């Protein structure tokens, strides 16, 4: 019988619509990785069957999700952390072949990877005989541009290496602020110990050098580049130079290369919420949620990382400059990468969406004519309607539905969001909007709106509103007038009701049907557990009667085993559903109604079957705690 941890993984799987029962024998952690891989649409089944453990699978899953070629570097001998170091190296575009070797532990791999990322010569410490602590001290020394040859030796412990590295670092910092004095016949030359600055001090007024003599003096003192021409002219003039230290040369600092980056030829800012204007109104016209693109249009351009520009000290010593890092390619649907390896173009006319590194173009249908030949329309992606939607029309879209005009007596159903920039009117048949995510409308009059997430609007008149999260109104004069509105997570609204005292019902918290579903699921769990115990007991009796003979009653035993397995799956599913419902109810019971302006007469709040009808109130929040409604004043 599976233990509680396996049951938990099965439950999580069923909650996500994934059957993990075939992977029970792989162990709890592996089941988790299989579930996550399924959710991310990658296949790691073959690797699990090949004997890779959960930690190894976690790294492989990350590589597959990011479209990395991990296969040449895989071995069941590597620890999961070692494979992860290879994956990170591939993500950062370093030569992982330098450390993807079984002679290195994952910690040693990490030190070599970090060295490659910081563009240091890892050959100084890519020796498996070094401990990873020794490797670290050598790597840090190289990154700090120290002379690691003085301690890069197996005879030194990591502790000794660290002491020597800190001594070298302190000396380097001291040199950066100290100058070395070089005397010449008529004065002194000063060179900073980091060799980035040089100064001249003239102590004999009889010296009248020309520019050639000054340059020869500088070269003889080891200052070969970075001359300040104006300073040389000043020294040559002899005006106000006696006894003053004049900066005569300055080194060039190294400039690290720029990391690779993308430029996008579209605006990816998508919002389904209006903006509040200074006059107290809200603007639904400015909501921007669709970016149209044409087939062949350039969507993005990648600019590769640049090489670093080395610096040079006044003595001519070259200063190392790290190159920039490349970043991973974009991937997605209906896009193409041109032969230059940098330019992404659209394969279709549609709507472009960028999410992290996923760039894709979905089908977009534009309706810009008032001719509605068909009253029932189904769209595979997003539909953008630039005209009014008349009565009797029914529209379903697997993406968003965006209407720039009015909706009168129509039915709109979207698998994502619905936006109506103007408003909704009842017509003669009644308007109905349903979206699995958000619904945004300027106003709703005598309509029905149902949202899987939030409802955003200016005002609602005698409508039925249902949101699984929140209902939010915009504009100081907006609000809900008449009708019924229910939001599990609560409201943030301007006004409730109106001066005429129109009946308005505001429900929040866990609705009754949700609680009934929880009760039903708990009954299902009890029934399934009882059935499971009975099947287990029956199986035990049959096995005991078989006296250890495998063939006897084998068919019955197999059927019982299948029934037990099926019941176990049901239990896991019911428990997952119970947990989901319990969490949802718990969040819903913490809901509140925030009213920024006025609550008028005949407004009724409903929560957990209890009702509350207050007198007129202003600037308050209403909650339901411990069986009673609480009203709190808002800070104005």
C-alpha positions as CSV (number, residue, x, y, z in Angstrom):
1,X,0.0,0.0,0.0
2,X,1.5,3.4,-1.0
3,X,2.6,5.6,1.9
4,X,1.2,9.1,2.5
5,X,4.1,10.7,0.5
6,X,3.4,8.7,-2.6
7,X,-0.3,9.5,-2.2
8,X,0.6,13.1,-2.0
9,X,2.4,13.0,-5.3
10,X,-0.4,11.1,-6.9
11,X,-2.8,13.7,-5.6
12,X,-0.7,16.6,-7.0
13,X,-0.6,14.8,-10.3
14,X,-4.3,14.3,-10.5
15,X,-4.8,17.9,-9.5
16,X,-2.8,18.9,-12.6
17,X,-4.6,16.3,-14.7
18,X,-1.6,13.9,-14.8
19,X,-1.7,10.2,-14.0
20,X,1.5,9.3,-12.1
21,X,0.4,5.8,-11.0
22,X,2.7,4.2,-13.6
23,X,5.7,5.8,-11.8
24,X,5.0,4.7,-8.2
25,X,7.9,2.3,-8.3
26,X,10.4,5.0,-9.2
27,X,10.0,6.7,-5.8
28,X,8.5,9.9,-4.5
29,X,11.1,12.4,-5.8
30,X,11.1,10.9,-9.2
31,X,7.4,11.0,-9.4
32,X,7.6,14.7,-8.6
33,X,10.0,15.2,-11.5
34,X,7.8,13.2,-13.9
35,X,4.9,15.4,-12.9
36,X,6.7,18.7,-13.4
37,X,8.1,17.4,-16.7
38,X,4.6,16.6,-17.9
39,X,3.4,20.0,-16.9
40,X,6.3,21.6,-18.8
41,X,5.7,19.5,-21.9
42,X,9.0,17.7,-21.9
43,X,9.6,13.9,-21.9
44,X,12.1,12.5,-19.3
45,X,10.5,9.0,-19.3
46,X,13.5,7.5,-21.2
47,X,16.0,8.9,-18.7
48,X,14.0,7.6,-15.7
49,X,13.9,4.1,-17.3
50,X,17.7,4.4,-17.9
51,X,18.3,4.7,-14.2
52,X,18.7,8.4,-13.6
53,X,17.6,9.4,-10.1
54,X,15.4,12.3,-9.2
55,X,18.2,14.9,-8.8
56,X,19.6,13.9,-12.1
57,X,16.2,14.1,-13.7
58,X,15.7,17.6,-12.2
59,X,18.8,18.9,-14.1
60,X,17.8,17.0,-17.3
61,X,14.3,18.5,-17.1
62,X,15.7,22.0,-16.8
63,X,17.9,21.4,-19.9
64,X,15.1,20.1,-22.0
65,X,12.8,22.9,-21.0
66,X,15.5,25.4,-22.1
67,X,16.1,23.5,-25.3
68,X,19.8,22.7,-24.4
69,X,21.7,19.8,-26.0
70,X,22.6,18.0,-22.8
71,X,22.7,14.5,-24.3
72,X,26.5,14.4,-25.2
73,X,27.4,15.1,-21.6
74,X,25.1,12.8,-19.7
75,X,26.1,9.9,-17.6
76,X,24.3,8.0,-14.9
77,X,27.7,8.2,-13.0
78,X,27.3,11.9,-12.5
79,X,25.5,13.3,-9.4
80,X,22.4,15.4,-10.0
81,X,24.4,18.5,-9.0
82,X,27.1,17.7,-11.5
83,X,24.6,17.5,-14.3
84,X,23.1,20.7,-13.1
85,X,26.5,22.4,-13.4
86,X,26.7,21.2,-17.0
87,X,23.2,22.6,-17.6
88,X,24.1,26.0,-16.1
89,X,27.2,26.1,-18.2
90,X,25.2,25.4,-21.4
91,X,22.8,28.1,-20.4
92,X,25.7,30.5,-20.0
93,X,27.4,29.4,-23.3
94,X,30.7,28.3,-21.8
95,X,32.7,25.3,-23.0
96,X,31.4,22.7,-20.7
97,X,33.7,20.0,-22.2
98,X,36.5,21.5,-20.1
99,X,34.8,20.2,-16.9
100,X,32.2,17.6,-17.9
101,X,34.4,14.8,-16.9
102,X,34.0,12.1,-14.3
103,X,37.3,13.0,-12.6
104,X,35.6,16.2,-11.2
105,X,33.1,16.4,-8.4
106,X,30.2,18.8,-8.9
107,X,31.9,21.3,-6.7
108,X,35.0,21.2,-8.8
109,X,32.9,21.5,-11.9
110,X,31.3,24.6,-10.4
111,X,34.7,26.3,-9.8
112,X,35.8,25.6,-13.4
113,X,32.4,26.8,-14.7
114,X,32.7,30.1,-12.7
115,X,36.2,30.6,-14.0
116,X,35.0,30.1,-17.6
117,X,32.1,32.6,-17.0
118,X,34.6,35.1,-15.7
119,X,37.0,34.5,-18.6
120,X,40.0,33.4,-16.6
121,X,42.5,30.8,-17.7
122,X,41.1,27.8,-15.9
123,X,44.2,25.7,-16.9
124,X,45.8,27.1,-13.8
125,X,43.6,25.0,-11.6
126,X,41.7,22.5,-13.8
127,X,43.6,19.7,-12.1
128,X,41.5,17.0,-10.4
129,X,44.1,16.7,-7.7
130,X,43.2,20.1,-6.4
131,X,40.4,20.2,-3.8
132,X,37.5,22.5,-4.7
133,X,38.6,24.9,-2.0
134,X,42.0,25.2,-3.6
135,X,40.4,25.7,-7.0
136,X,38.3,28.5,-5.5
137,X,41.3,30.4,-4.1
138,X,43.1,30.1,-7.5
139,X,40.0,31.2,-9.4
140,X,39.4,34.2,-7.1
141,X,43.0,35.2,-7.5
142,X,42.7,35.1,-11.3
143,X,39.5,37.1,-11.2
144,X,41.3,39.7,-9.1
145,X,44.2,39.8,-11.6
146,X,46.7,38.6,-9.0
147,X,49.9,36.7,-9.6
148,X,48.5,33.3,-8.7
149,X,51.8,31.6,-9.7
150,X,53.1,32.5,-6.2
151,X,50.6,30.1,-4.6
152,X,49.2,27.9,-7.4
153,X,50.9,24.8,-6.1
154,X,49.6,21.5,-4.7
155,X,51.9,21.9,-1.8
156,X,49.8,24.7,-0.4
157,X,46.6,24.0,1.5
158,X,43.4,26.0,0.7
159,X,43.9,27.9,3.9
160,X,47.5,28.9,3.0
161,X,46.3,29.8,-0.5
162,X,43.7,32.1,0.9
163,X,46.2,33.8,3.2
164,X,48.6,34.4,0.2
165,X,45.7,35.6,-2.0
166,X,44.6,38.1,0.6
167,X,48.2,39.3,1.0
168,X,48.5,39.8,-2.7
169,X,45.1,41.6,-2.8
170,X,46.1,43.9,0.0
171,X,49.4,44.7,-1.8
172,X,47.5,45.4,-5.0
173,X,45.1,47.8,-3.3
174,X,48.1,49.5,-1.6
175,X,49.8,50.0,-4.9
176,X,46.6,51.6,-6.4
177,X,47.0,54.5,-4.0
178,X,50.8,54.7,-3.6
179,X,53.4,56.2,-5.9
180,X,57.0,55.1,-6.6
181,X,59.4,57.9,-6.9
182,X,62.1,58.1,-9.6
183,X,64.7,60.9,-9.4
184,X,66.2,62.6,-12.4
185,X,68.7,65.5,-12.7
186,X,66.1,68.3,-12.6
187,X,63.3,66.7,-10.5
188,X,61.3,63.6,-9.9
189,X,58.9,61.2,-11.7
190,X,56.2,59.5,-9.8
191,X,54.4,56.3,-11.0
192,X,51.5,54.9,-9.1
193,X,52.0,51.4,-8.0
194,X,49.1,50.2,-10.1
195,X,50.8,51.9,-13.0
196,X,47.7,53.8,-14.0
197,X,49.0,57.4,-13.3
198,X,52.3,59.2,-13.7
199,X,53.3,62.6,-12.4
200,X,56.3,64.9,-13.0
201,X,57.8,67.3,-10.5
202,X,60.4,69.9,-11.7
203,X,62.7,71.3,-9.0
204,X,65.3,73.1,-11.1
205,X,64.2,76.3,-12.8
206,X,67.2,76.2,-15.1
207,X,65.7,73.2,-17.0
208,X,64.1,74.3,-20.2
209,X,63.1,71.1,-22.0
210,X,61.3,70.8,-25.3
211,X,58.6,68.3,-25.9
212,X,61.0,65.8,-27.4
213,X,63.2,66.0,-24.2
214,X,60.2,65.5,-22.0
215,X,59.1,62.4,-23.9
216,X,62.6,61.0,-23.8
217,X,62.6,61.5,-20.0
218,X,59.3,59.8,-19.6
219,X,60.4,56.8,-21.7
220,X,63.6,56.5,-19.7
221,X,61.5,56.4,-16.6
222,X,59.3,53.5,-18.0
223,X,56.3,55.7,-18.9
224,X,55.7,54.7,-22.5
225,X,52.0,55.6,-23.2
226,X,48.9,57.6,-22.1
227,X,50.7,60.9,-22.4
228,X,48.7,64.1,-21.5
229,X,49.6,66.4,-24.4
230,X,48.4,69.5,-22.6
231,X,50.5,68.7,-19.6
232,X,53.6,68.2,-21.8
233,X,52.9,71.7,-23.4
234,X,52.6,73.2,-19.9
235,X,55.9,71.7,-18.7
236,X,57.5,72.8,-22.0
237,X,56.3,76.4,-21.3
238,X,57.8,76.4,-17.8
239,X,55.0,78.6,-16.5
240,X,54.0,77.9,-12.9
241,X,55.4,74.4,-12.9
242,X,58.3,74.7,-10.4
243,X,57.7,72.5,-7.4
244,X,54.3,71.3,-8.5
245,X,53.4,67.6,-9.2
246,X,51.7,67.6,-12.6
247,X,49.9,64.5,-14.0
248,X,51.8,63.8,-17.2
249,X,50.3,60.4,-18.2
250,X,47.2,58.3,-17.4
251,X,46.5,54.6,-18.3
252,X,43.5,53.3,-20.0
253,X,41.1,51.1,-18.0
254,X,39.9,47.9,-19.5
255,X,36.2,47.9,-20.7
256,X,34.3,44.6,-20.2
257,X,32.3,43.4,-23.3
258,X,28.6,44.0,-23.4
259,X,26.3,41.0,-22.8
260,X,24.1,39.9,-25.7
261,X,20.6,41.4,-25.8
262,X,17.4,41.5,-27.8
263,X,15.5,44.5,-29.2
264,X,11.8,43.9,-29.9
265,X,9.8,45.6,-32.6
266,X,6.6,45.6,-30.8
267,X,5.1,46.6,-27.5
268,X,4.6,43.7,-25.1
269,X,2.8,45.6,-22.4
270,X,-0.6,44.0,-22.1
271,X,-3.2,45.2,-19.7
272,X,-6.9,44.6,-19.3
273,X,-7.4,47.4,-16.7
274,X,-8.4,51.0,-17.6
275,X,-6.6,54.1,-16.4
276,X,-8.0,56.6,-14.0
277,X,-8.1,60.2,-15.4
278,X,-7.6,63.3,-13.3
279,X,-11.3,64.3,-13.7
280,X,-12.4,61.2,-11.8
281,X,-13.4,59.2,-14.9
282,X,-11.7,56.0,-16.3
283,X,-10.4,55.6,-19.8
284,X,-11.2,52.2,-21.5
285,X,-10.1,53.4,-24.9
286,X,-6.4,53.4,-23.9
287,X,-6.3,49.8,-22.8
288,X,-3.7,48.1,-25.0
289,X,-3.8,44.3,-25.1
290,X,-3.3,43.4,-28.7
291,X,-0.1,43.9,-30.8
292,X,-0.8,43.0,-34.4
293,X,2.0,41.7,-36.6
294,X,2.2,40.7,-40.3
295,X,3.7,37.7,-41.9
296,X,7.4,38.2,-42.5
297,X,7.5,41.1,-40.0
298,X,10.6,41.3,-37.9
299,X,9.7,40.7,-34.3
300,X,13.1,40.6,-32.5
301,X,16.7,41.1,-33.3
302,X,19.5,39.7,-31.3
303,X,22.7,41.6,-30.8
304,X,25.6,39.3,-29.9
305,X,27.9,39.9,-26.9
306,X,30.8,42.1,-27.7
307,X,34.5,41.5,-27.0
308,X,36.1,43.3,-24.1
309,X,38.4,46.2,-24.8
310,X,41.8,45.6,-23.1
311,X,43.3,48.5,-21.1
312,X,46.9,49.5,-20.8
313,X,49.0,51.0,-18.0
314,X,51.3,54.0,-18.5
315,X,54.2,51.4,-18.5
316,X,52.6,49.6,-21.4
317,X,51.2,46.6,-19.5
318,X,48.0,45.2,-21.0
319,X,45.0,44.9,-18.8
320,X,42.6,42.0,-19.4
321,X,39.0,42.8,-20.3
322,X,36.3,40.0,-20.1
323,X,34.0,39.4,-23.0
324,X,30.3,39.8,-22.7
325,X,28.1,36.7,-22.3
326,X,25.6,35.4,-24.8
327,X,22.0,34.7,-23.8
328,X,19.8,31.9,-24.9
329,X,17.7,31.9,-28.1
330,X,14.0,32.7,-28.1
331,X,11.6,29.9,-28.9
332,X,7.9,29.6,-29.6
333,X,5.2,29.0,-32.3
334,X,4.7,30.6,-35.7
335,X,8.1,32.4,-35.7
336,X,11.2,31.8,-37.8
337,X,14.9,32.5,-37.1
338,X,16.6,33.8,-40.3
339,X,19.9,32.5,-41.6
340,X,21.8,35.3,-39.9
341,X,20.9,33.6,-36.6
342,X,19.8,37.0,-35.1
343,X,16.5,38.0,-36.7
344,X,13.1,36.5,-35.7
345,X,10.2,37.0,-38.0
346,X,6.5,36.1,-37.9
347,X,5.3,33.2,-40.0
348,X,1.7,34.4,-40.0
349,X,-0.5,37.5,-39.6
350,X,-1.5,37.5,-36.0
351,X,-1.0,38.7,-32.5
352,X,2.5,38.6,-31.0
353,X,3.0,37.7,-27.3
354,X,6.3,37.5,-25.4
355,X,6.5,35.6,-22.2
356,X,10.0,35.3,-20.7
357,X,12.0,33.6,-23.6
358,X,8.8,32.3,-25.3
359,X,8.0,34.4,-28.3
360,X,4.9,33.3,-30.3
361,X,2.3,34.6,-32.7
362,X,-1.2,33.4,-32.3
363,X,-4.0,33.6,-34.9
364,X,-5.8,37.0,-34.9
365,X,-9.1,37.6,-36.7
366,X,-10.2,41.2,-37.4
367,X,-13.8,41.9,-37.8
368,X,-14.2,45.5,-39.0
369,X,-17.5,45.3,-40.9
370,X,-21.1,45.4,-39.6
371,X,-22.1,42.5,-41.9
372,X,-22.9,39.5,-39.6
373,X,-23.8,36.8,-42.0
374,X,-23.3,34.0,-39.4
375,X,-24.7,34.4,-35.9
376,X,-22.5,31.7,-34.4
377,X,-18.8,32.2,-34.8
378,X,-15.8,30.2,-33.4
379,X,-12.3,31.5,-33.5
380,X,-9.1,29.4,-33.0
381,X,-7.2,32.4,-31.5
382,X,-8.0,36.0,-30.6
383,X,-10.7,38.0,-32.3
384,X,-10.6,41.8,-32.5
385,X,-14.0,43.3,-33.3
386,X,-13.8,47.0,-34.2
387,X,-17.5,47.4,-34.7
388,X,-20.6,46.9,-32.5
389,X,-21.8,43.3,-31.8
390,X,-25.5,43.1,-32.5
391,X,-28.2,41.1,-30.9
392,X,-28.4,37.3,-31.5
393,X,-24.7,36.9,-32.3
394,X,-22.8,34.2,-30.4
395,X,-18.9,34.3,-30.4
396,X,-16.4,31.8,-28.9
397,X,-12.7,32.3,-29.0
398,X,-9.8,30.1,-27.7
399,X,-7.9,33.3,-27.1
400,X,-9.2,36.8,-26.2
401,X,-12.3,38.6,-27.4
402,X,-11.7,42.4,-27.9
403,X,-14.6,44.6,-28.9
404,X,-14.0,48.3,-29.6
405,X,-17.7,49.1,-29.8
406,X,-20.9,48.0,-28.0
407,X,-22.4,44.6,-27.2
408,X,-26.1,44.4,-27.4
409,X,-27.9,41.2,-26.5
410,X,-25.0,39.0,-27.7
411,X,-23.3,36.0,-26.1
412,X,-19.5,36.1,-25.8
413,X,-17.4,33.2,-24.5
414,X,-13.6,33.4,-24.3
415,X,-11.0,30.8,-23.1
416,X,-8.9,33.8,-21.9
417,X,-10.1,37.4,-21.6
418,X,-12.9,39.6,-22.8
419,X,-12.6,43.4,-23.3
420,X,-15.5,45.6,-24.3
421,X,-14.3,49.2,-24.6
422,X,-17.8,50.6,-24.6
423,X,-20.6,48.8,-22.9
424,X,-23.1,46.0,-22.7
425,X,-26.8,46.4,-23.2
426,X,-29.5,43.8,-22.6
427,X,-31.3,44.1,-26.0
428,X,-34.3,41.8,-26.2
429,X,-32.6,38.5,-25.6
430,X,-30.1,39.5,-22.9
431,X,-26.3,39.9,-23.2
432,X,-24.1,37.3,-21.6
433,X,-20.2,37.3,-21.2
434,X,-18.2,34.4,-20.0
435,X,-14.3,34.3,-19.7
436,X,-12.0,31.9,-18.1
437,X,-9.8,34.8,-17.0
438,X,-10.7,38.5,-16.8
439,X,-13.7,40.5,-18.2
440,X,-13.3,44.2,-18.7
441,X,-16.2,46.4,-19.8
442,X,-16.9,50.1,-19.6
443,X,-20.4,49.5,-18.3
444,X,-22.9,46.7,-18.0
445,X,-26.7,47.3,-18.1
446,X,-29.1,44.4,-17.5
447,X,-26.4,41.8,-18.5
448,X,-24.8,38.7,-17.1
449,X,-21.0,38.5,-16.7
450,X,-19.0,35.6,-15.4
451,X,-15.2,35.6,-15.0
452,X,-12.8,32.9,-13.9
453,X,-10.6,35.7,-12.4
454,X,-11.6,39.4,-12.1
455,X,-14.3,41.7,-13.5
456,X,-13.2,45.3,-14.2
457,X,-15.8,47.9,-15.1
458,X,-16.9,51.5,-14.6
459,X,-20.4,50.8,-13.5
460,X,-23.0,48.1,-13.5
461,X,-26.8,48.6,-13.6
462,X,-29.2,45.8,-12.7
463,X,-26.7,43.2,-13.9
464,X,-25.6,39.8,-12.6
465,X,-21.9,39.7,-11.9
466,X,-19.9,36.6,-10.8
467,X,-16.1,36.6,-10.3
468,X,-14.0,33.8,-8.8
469,X,-11.5,36.5,-7.6
470,X,-12.5,40.2,-7.4
471,X,-14.8,42.8,-8.9
472,X,-13.2,46.2,-9.3
473,X,-14.8,49.5,-10.5
474,X,-13.0,52.6,-11.8
475,X,-13.8,56.2,-11.7
476,X,-15.1,58.2,-8.7
477,X,-18.7,58.1,-10.0
478,X,-18.6,54.4,-10.9
479,X,-20.0,51.5,-8.9
480,X,-22.7,48.8,-8.8
481,X,-26.3,49.9,-8.9
482,X,-29.0,47.3,-8.5
483,X,-28.8,43.7,-9.4
484,X,-26.6,41.0,-7.9
485,X,-22.8,40.8,-7.7
486,X,-20.7,38.0,-6.2
487,X,-16.9,37.9,-5.9
488,X,-15.1,35.2,-3.8
489,X,-12.1,37.4,-3.0
490,X,-14.1,40.6,-2.5
491,X,-14.7,44.0,-4.1
492,X,-12.9,47.3,-4.5
493,X,-15.6,49.7,-5.7
494,X,-16.5,53.4,-5.7
495,X,-20.2,53.4,-4.9
496,X,-22.9,50.9,-4.0
497,X,-26.5,51.6,-4.9
498,X,-27.9,55.0,-5.7
499,X,-30.0,57.9,-4.4
500,X,-33.2,56.2,-5.4
501,X,-32.4,53.3,-3.1
502,X,-32.3,50.6,-5.8
503,X,-32.0,47.1,-4.3
504,X,-28.4,45.9,-4.6
505,X,-27.0,42.6,-3.4
506,X,-23.3,42.1,-2.8
507,X,-22.1,38.6,-2.0
508,X,-18.6,37.7,-1.1
509,X,-16.7,34.8,0.5
510,X,-17.3,31.1,-0.1
511,X,-20.5,30.6,-2.0
512,X,-22.9,27.8,-1.0
513,X,-22.3,25.6,-4.0
514,X,-18.5,25.6,-3.2
515,X,-19.2,24.3,0.3
516,X,-21.6,21.6,-1.0
517,X,-18.9,20.4,-3.4
518,X,-16.5,20.1,-0.4
519,X,-19.0,18.1,1.6
520,X,-19.6,15.8,-1.4
521,X,-15.8,15.3,-1.9
522,X,-15.4,14.4,1.8
523,X,-18.2,11.8,1.4
524,X,-16.5,10.4,-1.7
525,X,-13.2,10.1,0.3
526,X,-15.0,8.2,3.1
527,X,-16.7,5.9,0.6
528,X,-13.5,5.3,-1.3
529,X,-11.5,4.6,1.9
530,X,-14.1,2.1,3.0
531,X,-14.0,0.4,-0.4
532,X,-10.2,0.3,-0.3
533,X,-10.2,-1.4,3.1
534,X,-12.7,-4.0,2.1
535,X,-10.8,-4.8,-1.1
536,X,-7.5,-5.1,0.9
537,X,-9.2,-7.4,3.4
538,X,-10.6,-9.5,0.6
539,X,-7.3,-9.7,-1.2
540,X,-5.6,-10.9,2.1
541,X,-8.1,-13.6,2.6
542,X,-7.7,-14.9,-1.0
543,X,-3.9,-14.9,-0.8
544,X,-4.0,-16.7,2.6
545,X,-6.2,-19.4,1.1
546,X,-3.9,-19.8,-1.8
547,X,-1.2,-21.2,0.5
548,X,1.5,-19.5,-1.4
549,X,0.6,-21.1,-4.8
550,X,0.9,-18.4,-7.4
551,X,-1.4,-19.8,-10.1
552,X,-4.2,-20.5,-7.7
553,X,-6.9,-17.7,-7.9
554,X,-4.4,-15.6,-9.9
555,X,-7.1,-14.1,-12.1
556,X,-9.2,-13.1,-9.1
557,X,-6.1,-11.6,-7.4
558,X,-5.3,-9.7,-10.6
559,X,-8.8,-8.2,-10.8
560,X,-8.7,-7.3,-7.1
561,X,-5.3,-5.6,-7.6
562,X,-6.7,-3.6,-10.5
563,X,-9.7,-2.6,-8.4
564,X,-7.4,-1.6,-5.5
565,X,-5.2,0.5,-7.9
566,X,-8.3,2.2,-9.3
567,X,-9.6,3.0,-5.8
568,X,-6.3,4.3,-4.8
569,X,-6.3,6.7,-7.8
570,X,-9.8,7.8,-6.8
571,X,-8.7,8.5,-3.2
572,X,-5.7,10.6,-4.4
573,X,-7.9,12.5,-6.8
574,X,-10.6,13.2,-4.1
575,X,-8.0,14.3,-1.6
576,X,-6.4,16.7,-4.1
577,X,-9.8,18.1,-4.8
578,X,-10.6,18.5,-1.1
579,X,-7.3,20.3,-0.5
580,X,-8.0,22.6,-3.4
581,X,-11.5,23.4,-2.3
582,X,-10.5,23.9,1.3
583,X,-7.8,26.4,0.3
584,X,-10.2,28.2,-1.9
585,X,-12.8,28.5,0.8
586,X,-10.2,29.6,3.3
587,X,-9.1,32.4,1.1
588,X,-12.6,33.4,0.2
589,X,-13.6,33.7,3.9
590,X,-10.9,36.4,4.3
591,X,-12.5,38.5,1.5
592,X,-13.5,42.1,2.1
593,X,-15.6,44.8,0.3
594,X,-13.8,48.1,0.1
595,X,-16.1,51.1,-0.8
596,X,-14.1,54.2,-1.6
597,X,-17.1,56.6,-1.6
598,X,-20.7,55.8,-0.7
599,X,-23.0,53.0,0.3
600,X,-26.6,54.0,-0.3
601,X,-29.8,52.6,1.2
602,X,-31.1,49.1,0.3
603,X,-27.7,47.6,-0.2
604,X,-27.4,44.1,1.3
605,X,-24.2,42.3,2.0
606,X,-24.3,38.5,1.9
607,X,-21.7,36.1,3.3
608,X,-22.0,32.6,4.6
609,X,-25.8,32.8,4.3
610,X,-25.8,35.8,6.7
611,X,-27.1,39.2,5.5
612,X,-26.3,42.8,6.5
613,X,-28.1,45.9,5.4
614,X,-26.4,49.0,6.8
615,X,-27.6,52.6,6.7
616,X,-25.7,55.0,4.4
617,X,-22.0,54.8,4.9
618,X,-18.9,56.4,3.4
619,X,-15.3,55.3,2.9
620,X,-15.6,51.9,4.7
621,X,-14.5,48.3,4.3
622,X,-16.9,45.4,5.2
623,X,-15.6,42.0,6.3
624,X,-17.2,38.9,7.7
625,X,-15.4,37.4,10.7
626,X,-16.5,34.9,13.3
627,X,-20.1,34.9,12.2
628,X,-20.5,38.6,12.1
629,X,-20.1,41.5,9.7
630,X,-17.5,44.2,10.6
631,X,-17.3,47.7,9.2
632,X,-14.1,49.7,9.4
633,X,-13.5,53.3,8.3
634,X,-10.9,53.8,5.6
635,X,-8.2,56.3,6.0
636,X,-8.9,59.2,3.7
